[in-house]
Amino acid sequence: MSSPKVTDVVVTPVAVMDPPLLNASGVHQPYQLRAVIELHTDAGITGLGEAYGDDPTLANLRAAAPFLLGLDVFDLNALTRRVEGALVDGIRTEGLTELIGVSSREKSVAQTVAAFEVACYDAQGKATGLRVCDLLGGAVREAVPYSAYLFYRWAAHPEGAVPTGYPVDDWGGALEPGGIVAQARRMVAAYGFRSLKLKGGVFPPEAEAEAIAALREAFPDHPLRLDPNANWSVATAVRVAPRLEGLLEYLEDPTPGNPGMAQVARATSLPLATNMSVTSFAEIPEAAALGSVSVVLSDHHYWGGLRASQRLAGICETFGWGMSMHSNTHLGISLAAMTHLAAATPSLGYACDTHSPWQREDVVQPGALVWSQGSLAVPAAPGLGVELDRGALARLHRQYLDCGVRRRDDHAAMLLADPSWTRQAPRF
């Protein structure tokens, strides 16, 4: 039997409703963008992938797509070569997600390869009857633990930010410790999460430390994490970190860059985690030399895909670093890919991040992604184990065309509520 060859590549941008979640950059816009990738093959098999959906990412995906025609879905080295060749000229590096730090050609290629590689793995699984985790070496766990992702938030988006009829969710506001604890109780009751993460960098660090203390009192046995999104200065982080010792499983990105993180690491016994100062293989030597991190939050979307993420896991083992996974406003395709990757990565010792509780819309058919006791069962069907809901895909693509959002801009969304607000980095 010959391997499936790519006959067509379809990239469909979608917009999904997103609540007003506060963070260091401002507040989430009413819509977040994703791109759904379909690799059609001559075997009648379609592989699915998912990526960010901003204009620069879409430009790179569309530039590379024609170069994938005829690609054997099992030839992932050829996939990388073809993407590199396609993006020699006209590559978009500016404006890519702020999460990857300084933009570069390497990172742009990695993001583009990652989107198509997941689709190749999905097609491989459907061709062989194997799950993606089995193609990655076999599952070491059949259920992957995830962490509740808590946010300071408003009850509704500011006036002028949303179209008429935009539905308000029922979570309400959460701007102080009591609201964060209530949010955590609801997530734990609904999903059974056994660890809790608070997105910080919004209020003065002392106020966020109070929220962590309130969570510890309410959930004495749950590991806790705080992520200020590099919105604290080194001096602030050095001052505040000792107060959090004994409360946190790890402190994530308190301050910008490996040099600053290293200064904080020397001043606290808390493990420091990152998905901002180590976002590519080129940034690992500096982190190792400086001793800036203890945990790396991988993200296959910008590390270069599933194989690259497994390579990262090996490097983390070499340096004695722990490993977890970062999340963004992902849909079911990415959630399935994360779950297969985590299932096949023995050294992944921390619960992964997920935005799933905040999602109200998806592009996959329901039923394949099943939560129990804070973990997601590895889908049983071949490949990723999820299938597109064509009606939902069409509706969310129409929502993309109508909403007018073309890149994430939490700053602009914040200005609608407070025209005097400025983005300072670090703010505290």
N, C-alpha and C positions, 0 to 999 in steps of 0.2 A: 504494500500500500504506500503510495507516494505521500509526502508531507503536504499539508494544505499550503497553497500560495495565495498571497494577497491579491485580490482583483479590484478592490475599491476601498477607499478610506473616507469615512464620513465623520466630520467634527461638528457637533451641534451644541452651541452655547445655550445655557439655560439660566434663569434667575429664580431663586427660591426665597420665600419670605424669611426674614431674619428679625429677631426681637432687638430692642434697644439695649444691647449689652455694652457696658462701659469698659474702657481699657485705657492704656497709656496714651494711645493715639487719638482718643476721642470716644466715639460711640458707633456701634454698627449701623450701617445704613439699612433701610427697610428691605433691601434685596441684596443677596450675595450671589456671586456668579460662579458657575462651574461649567466645564465642557465635558460632554459625553463623546467618547470615541468608539466608533464601530469599525473593526477590520473585517470586511467581507472576504471570503476565500472561495477558491474554485471547488472546494469540497462541500459547499453549502453551509459552512460553519461561520458564525460571526463571533469574533472576540470583542469583549467590552473593556473599555478603560475609562478613566476619569481624570480630569486635571482642573487646575484653576481656570477661570473663564474670563479673565481680564483681556483687554485688547493686545498687549504685548505677547502674552502666552498664546492667544489664538493665532496671532501672526506667525509665530514660530511653528505651531502645529500645522497650519495650513501650508507653510512653505515646505515643510518636510513631507507632507502627505503624498504628493505625486512620486517621490523617490522610493516609496515603499511598495509600489506596484510590482508584483512578481516575487516579493520577498517570501522565503520559506519561514513560516511562523516559528519554527524551531531554531532558526539561525539568528540568535540574538546578537552575536558578534557582528553579523552583517547589518543588523538593525542599527547598531551604534555607528558603524562606518557610514551608512546611508544618511543618517541624521546629521552627522558631522559634515558630510559633503554638501548636504542641502543647505546648511546654515553657514556656509563659508561667507556668503555675501548677504547683506540685508538682515542679519540676525538682530533680533530685538533683545537688548540687555537692559535698557532703561525702563524703569517703571514696573519691573517684575515685583512679585510680592515682597513687601518690606521684611518678611520673616527671614529671608536668606541673607540679610546683611548687604555688603557691597556687591553689586551686580557684576557679572563677568560672563565671558563667552562660555567658560567651563560650566557655570551654573545653568545657563540657558540651554546648553546642549543636554545637560543632565535632566532638567525638567522635561524636555521634549522626549528624550529617550524613555523616561519613566512612564509617561502616559501611554506610549505605544507598546512598551514592554509588557505592561499588565494585560493589555488586550491580546498580545501574543500568547502569554501564559494561559489566558482564558481559552483561547482557541486550541492551544496544545491539550489542555485538559478535556475539552469537548471531543477532540479527535481521538484521544486515548482512553477516555472513560475515567481518567484520574482527576483528583482534586489538585488545585494549585499547590497546597501545602505538601502533597505527596511528590509533586514535581520538584519542589524545593528541598527535598531530602527526607520528607516524612514528618508527620505530626508528633511532637513530643507532648502536646496537650490538646485535648479535644474541645476545650472551652477556654477562652482567652479573657482574663480579668481586665476590666476597664474601671476608670475612676470617674466619680461624679465631677463635673466641671461647673463650678459655682462662679457666678458673676455678680458684681454690683450692676444694677440695672434700673431703668425707669419703668413705670407701668406701661407707658406708650411712647411711640416716637413723637418728636416735637411737631407742633403745627407747621404745616407746609412741607413736611418731609414725605408724606404718603398721599396716594390718590384717594379720592372719595370711595368709601366702601372697603378700605383696607381693614381686615379684621384684627382686633386687639386680642392678644392671648390672655389667659387667665392667671398668669403667674404673679402679676402685680409688681410693685417696686421692691427693691432691696438695696437700701442705702446705708444701713447700719448693721451691727452684729446680729440683732434679733431677726432682721430680714434675711440675712445670709443663713442663719441656722434654720429658719423656716423653709428656705429653699432647699437646703440639704436634706431636711427631714422628708420633704416631698420626693426628692430624687431617690433617696434610699428606699422609701416605701414602694415606689413604682418599679425600680430596677434592681434593688438589692445591692447597690454599690457598697464595696467594703473599704474604699479609700476615697478621700475628698481632696479636691484641688480648688483653690481660690485664685481667680485672676485678679491680681493686685495692680499697683502702679496708678491707682485712681485717686485715692485719698492719702493724706499724710501717713507715713509708715506706722506711726504709733496707733492710729485708728485701725489700720489693717491688722496689726498685731493683736488688738482687742478682739477683732472678729475671729482670728485664729484661736485665741484663748477661749472664746465662747463656743467654737466648734469642738475644741478639746473637751470642754465640760459636757457638752451635749452628746459627743461621740467618743467616749474615752478609749475605745479599742480600735478606732479607724486611723490608719496612717493619714497624715495631713501634709499638704504641699501648698506653697505660696509662690506665685509667679508675678513679680512686679514688672515684668517685661522691660528690664534694664532701665527703669525710670527712677532709680535711686543713684545718687552720687556714691563714689567709693566711701567718702566720709560718713554718709548717712547709713550705708549698708554695714559698715564696720560698727557703727553705734547701735543699730537695731538688731543685727543678727544674734548677739548674745541673749537678747530677750526671747528669741524664738527657739533657742537650744532646748532640747527636751520636748518640744511641741511638734516639730516638723520632721517628716521623713526626709525631705530635702527642700532647699531653697533654690528656686529656679530663676536664673538670670536677674539677680538683684541689680546689677550694674553693667554698663556696656563694655564689651571687648575683653579679650583674654588678659591683658595686663591688669585691668581693673578687677576682674574676677579673681585673679591670683592674689591681689592684695587682700580681698575679702576672705578668700580661702585661708590665708595665713592668720586671720584674726578670729576665726570661729571654728568650732568643732562640727558645725553643720555641713553635710555634704552639699556641694553646689552642683546644680544641674543646668543644662543649657540646650536650647534649640536656636540660639541667636549668635553666640560667639564661635560655635563650631557647627558650620552648616555645609561644609564640603571637605573633601579629603585634603585639600591644600591647607586648610586651617588647623588640621590635627597636630602637626609638629610643634607649632607655637604653644598650643594648649598643653601638650605633653611636657614641653620644656619648662613652662612656667608653673605647672601644677594648678591650673585654673579651674578644672572641673573634676567632678567625681562621677557624674551621670550624664550621658548624652541622650537627648530625645531625638530619635531618628524620625524621618519622614520620607517615605519612598518617593513622594511627589517631587522633592527637590534634591534628594541624594543620588538619583539616577535609576531608581527602580528597585525591584525586589532582590536581584542578585547583588547590586551595589550595597543594599542595606544589610545583606548577610555578610558581605565583606567588612562593612563597618562594625558589625557585631564581633567579628574576629579581632579587629583592631582594639575594640573596647576591652575584650578579654585580655589582650596582650598588655595593656596599660593598667589593668585592674579597675577599669571604669564599669559602672553599672549602665544599664540601657533600658530605656522606655520608648514610648512613641508619642510624638506631637500630633495634634489634630487641628484642623481648621473646620470651616462649615462644610463638611464633606457630605456626600450622598451615599446611597447604599453600595454603589460599585466600589468606591474607595474604602468604605467600612469593611466590605468583604475582603478586599485585597489586604488591608491592615491585619485582619483576623487570620488569614491564611499565613501571612508572613510571620506574625507573632507565634502562631501554632508551630511553625517549623524552625524557630530560633531558640535553641535551648538556653542561651545565656540571657534572654530577656527576662529580668527578674522583677520588674516593677509593672504594676497595672498601667495600661495604656490610657492616654487621653481620648475623650470622644465628645463631640458636640451633639450627639444623638438626641438627648432630652430636649434640646432647643429646636429640633427640626419638626416642621409641620408638613413638609412636602418632600417627595422623593420620586426617582425615575425608575425604581425597580419594583417588580411585582411583590406584593406582601407575602409573608409566610416563610421566606428563606432565612431571615435573620432573626434568631430567637434568643431573647435575653432570659437569664435565670441566675439569681444570686449574684448579680453584678458582673456576670461573665456572658460572653457571646459564644454560642456553640458554633464550631466550624461548620459551614454549610456542607451538606452531604452530597449534593449533586456535582457532576464533573465540572472542571474549571473553577471559576469563582463561586459557582453555585447560585448565581442570581440571574434573572432575566429582565429585560427591559419591559416596562409598562409603556407601550407605544402611545396610549392616550395621554398619560402623564407627561411623557417627553414632549409631545406636541404642545400641550398646554403650557409647560414651563418654558419652552422655546418662545412661544407667543408672549409670555410674560417678560422674557428677556427683551424682545423687540419693542415692547410697549413701555417698559419701565425707564428706559433711557440711561441706566447705570452701565458704564463700560469699564470701570476700574474701581477697586475698593478705595474709599476715601473717608475714613472715620473722622478726619479733621473737619471736612466740609459739613458732615452730618452734625457735628457738635456745634458748629457756628450757627445753625438754625435755632438752637436753643439758647446759645450764649454768644452773640456776635463779638464779644471782647475776648473770647477764649483763644489762647495761643498754645501751640504745640511746643513745649519745652522738653529737651531731652539731655540729661535727666531733669525731671521736674522737682524732685525732692532731694 
